[in-house]
Amino acid sequence: MKRRQFLQTAAAVGGGLTILPSGARAGGKGPSSKLNIALIGVWGRGEAHYDSLAEENVVALCDVNEARFPKALERFPKARTYVDWRKCLEQKDLDAVVICTADHTHAFIANWALNRDLHVYCEKPLAITVEEARIVRANWMKKKGKLATQVGMQRHANPNFNRIRELVRDGAIGELSAAYAWGNRQIRRAGYLPAAGPPPAGFHFDLWLGPSPDHPYNPGYFSGVSGLNCLEWNMFWDFGVGQIGDMGSHTMDLLWNVVDAKLPTSVEATGEKYNPDVTPVECQSHFELPANDWRGPIRISWYQGGEMPRSPKPYIDLKQIDHGAMFKGSKGFVIADFESRILLPFGDDSDMTYYKSPTQDSVLPPLGHFQKQWLDACKDPTLKTACDFEYSGNMIEQLLLGLVAYRVGRKFEYDGDTGRAIDCPEANELMGRKYRQGWTLNG
Ligand SMILES: NC(=O)c1ccc[n+]([C@@H]2O[C@H](COP(=O)([O-])OP(=O)(O)OC[C@H]3O[C@@H](n4cnc5c(N)ncnc54)[C@H](O)[C@@H]3O)[C@@H](O)[C@H]2O)c1
């Protein structure tokens, strides 16, 4: 039985099939069998996946730059190569894809893969517009339990994420009222780079541009070292969303992992003067989140490019934390970076009697290896992944709403059910972006 038929049958049988017997189909996918995987974007961040993918069958390698193939083929000699991810996804034996391309293609590839019943690991950010985030999340929600997804927010596996969650959830700072995350990376660019001759042979720049508007080739977009080249293009509106999508995806995760939120009900943002080519360096955005089953309504904020929340005490210099988060409660603060945290009881009645520290039995279990968590879930999609497209899709939609508010220059109310701003038509104009002819977001 082909994978697609199997999934359709499983869906049709519905409740009758409580556990997906992954190993039942040809090319079995039991816990001990191997997945057939396509790696799309094989250099840079792609290389960070080589070791975990080497445990599986990498059957397809796709890159717009043919010069990247020889090294990748040394590691995965049996793979077929492609320069166009749309062709790559036609390969019949695929089970799963890992997406390590430029940000402006993430939601496209993820949607196409999900629509072909493939498991997806997508590097962050999952999307660069609100509309993209909503479509890719909706596509996955239809197949939740049958397909595994994960966004590359691998810092989430750091035990500190669990410890912060426990502190706040177990009441160490009383009632949570606000939370803040910030990132201090500042990379300034004036505008898109000028034309600088044709791309080298074997570099398919037109495919790199993909759905984004036409821009002339310039080697400056590709002058970075492996794994950091994204810092050469991700601040340009047509290719990324700057630090929101970059470190914002990691750092907001510190906060998002604690607050158990879906989508905000209001959004406001301020920042440096708008540049039509380049996303802002300095910016701050603020969101109201409705109450849930363990906390009241809260306000959360994202600061970047040197803008910072106010420190609770002058002796704590938050600026010493490049990428961090702070949680404010009725009885104190938790301040954290990715690896460590401090608790600051605050106020005359912050005697900690209200806090019961976790026991050996109650501490949250370690996540383990982040990429492996996804590989395991591909083999048994009833297993949960920490940064699936629901969790990460909601998080990036919220951050991207901040960019919309920055551009319209005023606060708006947001209806998370419809993805529309209320009484702010100019915000609704900015929820999506225009694509070049021939490129379909949800194909
Ligand atoms: N999770 C993390 O910590 C982390 C770290 C670095 C980068 N990233 C993310 O990984 C992605 C890639 O970043 P990078 O620095 O490796 O970028 P990069 O510019 O080096 O691109 C990586 C590879 O993808 C190829 N590529 C680009 N667009 C493609 C397309 N449409 N089809 C096929 N191949 C394509 C490039 O030629 C290159 O070989 C970015 O989205 C970035 O945000 C994540």
The ligand as an ORCA input file, in Angstrom:
! r2SCAN-3c Opt
* xyz 0 1
  N      17.763     26.646     14.150
  C      18.804     27.427     14.148
  O      19.446     27.648     15.160
  C      19.246     28.044     12.860
  C      20.566     28.501     12.709
  C      20.922     29.061     11.478
  C      19.989     29.160     10.463
  N      18.717     28.719     10.664
  C      17.691     28.824      9.603
  O      18.054     27.955      8.560
  C      17.706     28.520      7.308
  C      18.931     28.550      6.411
  O      19.882     29.411      6.963
  P      21.374     29.390      6.406
  O      22.150     30.367      7.191
  O      21.838     28.011      6.308
  O      21.107     30.004      4.935
  P      21.869     29.797      3.547
  O      21.671     31.035      2.751
  O      23.264     29.350      3.806
  O      21.049     28.632      2.860
  C      21.207     27.283      3.233
  C      21.229     26.407      1.990
  O      19.928     26.425      1.387
  C      20.070     26.624      0.003
  N      18.809     27.218     -0.465
  C      18.336     28.453     -0.231
  N      17.125     28.620     -0.780
  C      16.813     27.440     -1.395
  C      15.684     26.964     -2.139
  N      14.624     27.737     -2.397
  N      15.704     25.694     -2.582
  C      16.789     24.886     -2.343
  N      17.886     25.280     -1.668
  C      17.884     26.542     -1.179
  C      21.286     27.502     -0.130
  O      21.836     27.440     -1.435
  C      22.206     26.897      0.919
  O      22.946     25.813      0.421
  C      17.172     29.917      7.604
  O      15.774     29.881      7.524
  C      17.620     30.211      9.006
  O      16.680     30.998      9.721
  C      18.333     28.155     11.831
*
